Amino acid sequence: MAAMIYSKYQAVLVIGFTILSTLKLLKSVRFWLAGIFALLILIPHFHWQLANDFPSFQYHLVDRSEGFKLGCLLEYLPNQLAVFNPLTIGAAVYIMFKNKPSGQFERTLYLQIAGFIIFFFFIAFRGHVEPHWTIACSVPLIVILTQKCRTDPRILRYTRKFILPTLLLFIAARIFTLTDIKFIRHLAFGGKEQEYRELESEAGDLPVVFSGAFQRPSMYSFFTGKEAVAISSLYSRQTQFDIWQFEKKYNNNPAFVCINPLGNSAIYASDTIKFGGYRTDSLQTVNRIKISYDIKQKDFHPGDEVNVDYIMTNPYDFNIDFNHRHFPVSLNIVLVKGKELYLVDVNQENQVTMIRAGETVSGTIHAVIPVLDEGKYSFGLSLNNAFGPSLNSRFIKIIIRKDD
């Protein structure tokens, strides 16, 4: 059980559906001993989650939650058909409807398949469901289909005539994506090493700093063996790089900043890659600055003044210069509704120009609520720089209403 959970959190569903289909397990001493042993093995992971403010749960339960969107719901079933092959899952569903489970094991297989599909269907009401999240039920699906092929000649003929040819087509397509054809490179299936080698030729031995997702720095390090890091912002999601915090050792040191056309960025282009970037002799990032604040009013109209008392702490062992020549910093109010993000300029009573290493400063900011659509918004404070507005504070819900 512990190995499954370490592999993928969906293992909790596998275990849960197994228990639901076999309630007598709860009377088994061996089952409880296995569960206790699994919890002991998982203690290091629980400790890691606690030490890092439960990033996995924050990501899946909060950051990924987009609220109800009809598109997320409508795409769910087509995505599942694409993942499992409509011919394969169609045959499995037919078998499940036409035949009652013949025993305890088969009942568990049925519940695993139905449970996963139904569970993530309801998850689709709160946001996008990645198609592969249900992949764990592919094992019971294959087992059911294989068992039926042994006893039902019609299912066997169907499998040979329809399912096996699609598997051969899938294998052929996978082999095709391994080729270095230009068309395949444009689909982002190939040419990766050449792309990142060209980026390396511009960056030299400097660490490369990317903005946004984790894929680009990961591939750069994989192909070149050199250091790279991702700096997240409110326009992207937090990644493993936010836990590692490698960028701390690059601050106030030279680096190659790979940001698409912005300010000092130059455009580097060849037949295979186009990217923006520039060299800096002094990198500065602000993602680890912590801001707490107090806001009493949570109901606003456009044009209302909002006053916020804040406390800002610099945990770095170096100073943060708000007037940095390459990476200036501004304090902003952030309003988020769905995928829309609005930065609101503020006036500070005592303008912060620098926070020294380990220092905590406090103050009050004033701003005006902009003209926005009526509704609920997430409200927070953020430090904005070349990498975008960073996640520096908690977010709370406010309401913006139209004037009567």
N, C-alpha and C positions, 0 to 999 in steps of 0.2 A: 504493500500500500504506500509506504513512504517513497519508494522508488518511482511509482506512478505520479505522485504529487510533485516530487522534485522535477519530473519530466514535464508535466503540464497540469495546471490547476483544474482542468476539466476532469482529472482523475477523481475529484470529489464527487462529481456526478456519477461516474462509473461505480464508485463504491456505494453511493446513495441509492441508485437504481437497483443494484444487486441486493441491498438490504430490503428494499421495498418488495422485490419479487420473491425474497426468501426470508421472511420475518423470523423463521425459526433460528436463523443465525444469531439473533439476539439472546438466545438461550444457550449458545455454545461458549464454553469457557475458552476454547482455543481461539475463537473469533475475537473475544475481548482481550486475550493476551496478545494476539497479533496487532490489534488496534493500539494497545498501550506501547508495544514495542515500536510501532510506526511513529507514534507521537514522540518517543524518546529520540529516535533518529532525526525527527524534524525539528528538534530544539534549536540547533544552530541556525536553521532558516528562520524560525520565529524570532530568534535574537537579532538576526540581520534585519528583518522587517521592522522590528521595534526600534533599532538603532538608527534606521533611515526613514522614520516616520511613515512606515507602511507604504512604500512607493508603488508596489504592485496593486494594492487595493485602491490607492488614490487614483492610479491610472485607469483601471477598469471600471471602478464604481463612480468616479467623479469626473475625471478629465474626459473620458470617452462618452459621457452622457450628453446627448445633444437634445433631449426632449423628443416628443413624438414628431416624426416626419413620415408622411405617407410613402415617400420614395424608399425609405429604409425598409418599410414593411413590404412594399411591392417587389423589391429586389430579392427578398430573402429566399423564397421558394425557387425562383430561377437560378439563383446562385447555388442552391443545394443540388439542383438537377445537374448543373455544370460540374460540381465537385465529384458527385458519385456516378455520373454517367446516367442519363435518363433511362436508358435501356436496362441498366443494372438495378437501379433503385426501383424502377417500375416493376421489374420481376419480383423483387423482394416484397414490395407492398402487396402485390397480387397474392403471393404465397401467404403472407400474414393474414390477409382478409379471408382467404379461401380455406385456411387450415388453422384449427386451434392448436396451441402449443401442446406437444405430445408428452412433455415432462417438465420437471423443474428447470433443467438447463435451458431448454428451448423457451420457456416462459421468461427467463432472465434475458435471453437474446432479444426477444420481442420488446421487452420493456426498455432495454438499452436503446434500441433504434427509435421507438416512439418517444421515449423520454427526452432524448437529445434534440430531436426535431421540434417537439412541442416546446421544450424549455427555451430554446433559442428563438423560436417564433415570438414568444412573449418578450424576450430581451430586445427584439427588433422594434418594439414600441417605444424604447427609450434611446434608440440610436442605431448606428450601423453595426451589423453583425458580420465579422469576417467570415467568408465562406468556409475556411478550414477549421473553424472552431468546433464543428460537429464531426470532424474526421474520426474521432474515437469510435463512433458507431459503425465505421466501415468494416471492422473486424467481425462483429456479430452479423452484419449484412452478408459478408462473404461466406460465413459459416452456414447461415440459413440457406443461401443459394446452393452451396456445395452439397449440403445434405439432401436437398430436394432433387438435385440432379441425379443422385444415386437411386432414387425411388420413383421418380416421375419422368418417363421418356419424353414427354412434351417439353418440360423445362430443360431437359438436356439438349433437345434439338434446338430450342430457342437460344440457349446459351452458345451453342456451336455456330449457329447461323447468324446471330446478331451481335451478341456481346463480345465474343472472341475477335471478330473483324475490327470492332471499334478499338479494342486493346492494341491490335497491330497498328492501326492508324495512329494511335496515341504514341506508341513507341517510335514510329517513323517520324512523327512531328518532333519528338524530343531529340532524336538524332539530328534532325534538320537544324534545330536551334543551336547545336554545337558547332556548326560550320561558321566560317568567317565571311560569308556572303554580305555584301554591303547592305542589302535589304534587312538582313537579320541584325546588323549593327544598329540600324536606325530604329529597330524595335527594342533596342537596349538589351538584347540577349547576348551580344558579343562585343569584342573590341575593347573590353574594359581595361585590360592591362596596358594597351597602347595609350588609351586616354590618360590614365594616371601616371604613366611614364612621362608623357608630355607635360603634365602639370608639375611633376618632379623636376623636369629640366628648367622650369621657370622658378620654382621655389628653392632649388639647390638643397642645402643642408638645413634650411630653416624649418621649424615646425609649421605645419599648415593648419590654419584655423578656419573651419567651416561654420556656416550658420545653419540652424535648423536640424534636420534629421540625422540619424546616426549612420546611415548607409555610406555616405561619401567618405567620411574620415576612416571608417572601417575598411573600405575597399582600398583607400590610399595606403594605409598601413600594411594591408595584406600584400599588395602588389609591389610596394617599394621597400618595405621593412623600416620605414621612417615614421616619425611621430606626427600624429594629427589628432585633432580634437573637434568636437561639435559644441557650439554655443547655442543653447536653445533660447527661444523667446516665446511671447504669448501668441505669436503667429504659428508656432509649431508646438510639438509636445515635448515634455521632458524625456530624457533618455538615460541610458546607463552612464553616459558621460557626465550627467549632473550628479551622479553618485560618486564617480571616480574623481571628478574635479581636477583633471589634469591641467586645466588652463591656469591654475594657481602658479605653477612653476614657470609659466611663460610670461606672466605679468611683468611689465617694465623691462622686457627683453625683446630682441628682434624676432619677428615672425612673418610668415606670408599669410595674408588674410584673403581667403577665397570667398568673396561676396560678389554677387552679380551687380552690374553697373551701379555704383553708388559712390559719390564723392570722389575719392582718389583712385577708384578702380580703373584699371586698363583692361581692354578686351584682348584676350589671347585666343587666337583661332587657327585651326588647321583643317585638314580634310575630315578629321574624325572627332574633333572636340572644339567647343567654344565655351569659354568661362571668363568671368571677371575676377580680378584680384589685384593686390598691391603689396609691396613690402613696407613694413613699419619697423622702426628701430625701438619702439616702446609700446607694447600691447597693453591695453587696459580693458578689463571686463568687470561687470558689476553684478553678476547673477547671484552671488552669495550674500550681498547686502540684505539685511533683514529690516523690514519696515512694519511696525505695528501702528495702529491708528484708532481714533475714537470718533465716531460720527453718530450724533444723536438722532438726527432727522433721517427718515428713510422713505419719505413720500415727497416727491418734487413735481414741479411744473417747469417747462422750458423757460429759461430766464431767471430762475431762482438762484440765489447765491448759496453756495455750500461752503461751510467752514470745517476744516478737518485738523485736529491736533494729531501730530505724528511723533514717533520715536524711531530714529534710524540708527542701526548698529553696523559697524564695519568689522566683520570677523577676520578679515585678511591680516597678514603681518606686513602689509604695505599700505601706503596712503592711496585714497581715491581722489583724483583731481577732477572736479566737475568742469574745469576749463581746459582739459587735456587737448593738446594741439591736434591729435589724430582721433581721439575717442571722447569727445565732450559728452557730458551727461546732463539730462534734464529730468526733473521730477514731474510726473504727470498723474492725473486721475485717469483711470481706465474704466470704460463702460463696455460691457459685453452682452450681446443678445444673439443667441444662436451662434452663427459663424461670423457675425459682424462685430468688429472691435473698433471702438472710438477712443482716441487719445484727446484728453481735455487739458489745455494749458492752465497753469496755476500761477498765482502770485504768492510768494513767500514773504512773511513778515521779516524774517532774518534770512537773507539769501545764503544758502550753503554753497561754498566754493571748494571746500575740501573736507574730507573726513579722514582723520589720521588712523593709523593702524590700531585696531582694538577700541576705537573711540565710539561713543554713543552721543548723538545730537538729537535735539528735539525742537519742535517749532509748530507753527500753524500755517496752513495754506488756505487760500481763498480762490474760488472758481465759480463760474456761472454754468448752470446746466444748459447744454446746447439744445437746439430744436431737433428732437428725435421723435420717432414713432412712439406712441403710447405703449406701455407694457412693462414687464419685469426685466431688470437689468442686473448683471453682476457688477459690483462696484469694488474697486481696489486701487492701490497706489503702485506705481511702477517707475523704475529708472530706465529711461529711454536712451539708447546710444546707437552706434553704427550697426549693431547686431539686432536691433529691434527692442521693443519694450520687454523687460525681463520680469520673471515671476519673483517679486520681492515681498509680497504681502498676501494675506488671506483675502478672499473675496466674500462679500456679503450681498444679499439681495436687496435692491431698492425698487421703487415703482416710480415711473415717470408718467404723469397724467397730462392730457391735453387741457388747455384752459377752457372753462365753460363758455 
